């Protein structure tokens, strides 16, 4: 069986303030750097053989810290990139909350998309495509996938058989670990938003 650790990058100054999306130059802040030691210990218990990361700086910094001293290579995977929020990228949440389009997007994630961006369905297809490929390549290993909250939610909702419109019923905090297991094509969720 293959086990996938879905790890949200550690804290940044953007979390909860702006919609960072694919905005470059977002790095871990001091709180995020402090989370790395505890996160490394939690991930170490799973004995991940491979680490894959979103190409964004905050994810790469998290992944490289997890790999440090273990001899585990970090591979970048575009499929783990954050949602492309298009015209909303970099906008403060206080400004977005005034937009009816933002409310619509958050209520109907199954088909709505940001202006100039990608839909949650697109995210679901790309992350599950990556997981399916990695399951074939590493059928009996544990893999760590360092990525972003909505990407993790898309994967979890797929395995749970829940619609994408329920995305806000899941909480995925910075430095949390969720886990999926695939055994003979039968997936199951082992953990959601693990912090211990």
N, C-alpha and C positions, 0 to 999 in steps of 0.2 A: 504494500500500500504506500501511496505517496502522501506526505503531509505538507501542507502549505501554511506558513506563518505569514499572516497579512499584518504588516507592521506599519503603523502610521509614524511618519517622521516626528522627531522631537519638536518642542515648542519654538516658535518664532515670534517676532513682534507683530506680525500680521494676523496671527490666530485670533479670531473673534472680533477683529477690527476692520480688516479689508478683505475683499475677495481676491486673494492672491492668484489663484489659478496657475497659469503658466508664466506669470510675471518673473523675469529673471532677477537675480540679485537678492533673493530672500534667503537669509542665512539663519542658522540656529542662534537664539539669543542666550544670555547666561542661564536662564531657567532651562532651556533646551539642552545646553551643554551639561548641566547638572543631572538631567534625566538620563544621560547616556550610560553612566555606570550601572544604575539600577536596571535599565533596559537590557544591557549586555548580559547581566546575570540571569535575567528571566529567559532570554533567548538561548543562552548557553545550555539551559536544562533540556532544550529540545534537540540539541546537537545537529544543527543545520549543516548540511554538506555544501550547500550553494547559497549565495546571496545575490539576488537580482534587485536592481534599484531603478526607480524613476530617474530620468536624467536631470531633474531640477536640483539645485544646490542643496536645499534643506534635506532632501531624501538622500542624496549622495553623501553628505556629511554624516548622516545617521548610519547609513550602510557601511561606510568606511570605518566608523568607530566600532561597529559590530564585528567587522572582519579583522580589525587590528590585532596582531599577535597570534591569530589562529591559522594563518596561511590559507584562509578561504578567499577565493577571488570574488570581486564584485563585478557583475556584468550589468550594463545599462540596458534597459528594455523600454522602448518607446510606449509599449502597451501599458506600462505602469504610470505614465505621465498623468498629471492632474487633468481634470476636465478643461477643455478650451472654452472659457467663458466669453470669448469674443469681446464685444464692446463693453462688457461689464468688468473685464479684468482690471484689477487695481482700484476698483471703486469701494469707498467705505460702505459698510453695511447700513449705516444710518441713512445714507442717500438711496441705497437700493430699496430699503423698506418702504419708501414713498412711491415706488413704481408699481403699477398694477401688473405689468409684465413679469416682474420679479415674483409677485404673489402667485401668478398663474403658473410660472415655471416650477415653483416649489410645491404647488398643489397637484400638478399633473406631470410629474417627472417621466412618466411612461412615454410621452410623445412630445412634450414641449422642449424647446431649445433656446438658449440665450441668443440675442441678436448677433449674428456673425460667428457663433460658436457651435459646439457639438451637443447632441442630446445625450441624456443618460443611457439611452439604448445603445448609442455608439460606444460609450464607455464600457457598458456591460459586454458587448460583443468582443471588444478588443482584449479586455482582461480575461474573459473566459476562454478566448482563443489561445492566449498565452498559457493559461493554466492547463488546458487540454494538451498543448504541445509539450510542456514541461513534464506532465504526467507520463507521457509516452517516453520521453528521454530519460527520466529519473523515476522509474516506477516504484522503487523501494526506498526512496530517500526523503529527507526533510529539507525543504527549501524555504528560505526567508525571502519574502517579497516586500521591499520597503517602498511605500507609496503614500497615497493621500486618502483622506476620509471618504470622499464620494466613490473612489475606485474600490475601496474595501467594501463599502456598503453595496455597491453593484454586485460584487462577487458573492457576498453573504446572502443577499436577497435571491440570487439565482439558485443557490444551493437550498435555501429555505423554501423555494417555490412560491415566493411572495412577489407581488407586483412592485415595480419601481416607484409607484406613487407612495409607497410606505417608507421611502427613504428616511424620513425624519423620525421614524419610530426606533431607529438605531442610533446609539451614541458611540462615536469612535473618537476617542481623545488622543491628543499627541502622546507619543511613546507607548501607545497601547498595542497589545498583540491579540489578534483574532486568529483562529486556526480552523483549517478545513482538512478533512481526510478523504482520500479517494481510494476505495478498495473495490477492485473489479468493476469499475464504472459506476459504483454506487457511492455518491458523495454524502458526507455528513459534516455538520458544524460541531467542532469540539469546544470552541471558546469564542466569546464575543467581547471585545473591549477589555481584554485581560490586563490587569494592572498589578498582579502579584505573582 
